[in-house]
Amino acid sequence: MNLSCEDLGDIVVEKLPPVDHNGEIGESVSKSSIRLRMPFRPEYIGQDIWQHSGHGVFSGPKVMGLADTSMYLCMHAALGRDVVAVLSNLIITFLKPALAKDLIAEAKVIRVGRRLAYLETYLYSDGSDEPIAHATSSFAYRFAGKDTNPVHN
């Protein structure tokens, strides 16, 4: 069964702890990719001024969190609601400061193996064609209700 954009938001609420809920909005979803929006909040901007810009820097942990969440949701788009996905590796490259706007994540599945899946996401400030960050990840996964490592007595 294919997931809808509304399903993406439901999965965030159902499967992630409240600290990870940032009002994400699914904008598009297919079997191998999603587009996710994280609405801007002023508290996401730090107090340090970036070079001569005159404004603060978008929180790095928030940017990394959106990268993680987008790839986590992409796992569900690819493998279904019953997948139990656990992040095993995340590499992020910050390319330029994010503007004080909504952040957009465009995540896609690169490869799904027997136990690991590999994904990537590009993150953008809303309205910009230039990415502010690029992240790759691997997720270990199994399906809910299926014991993949039974204990033998």
Disulfide bonds with the S-S distance in Angstrom:
none
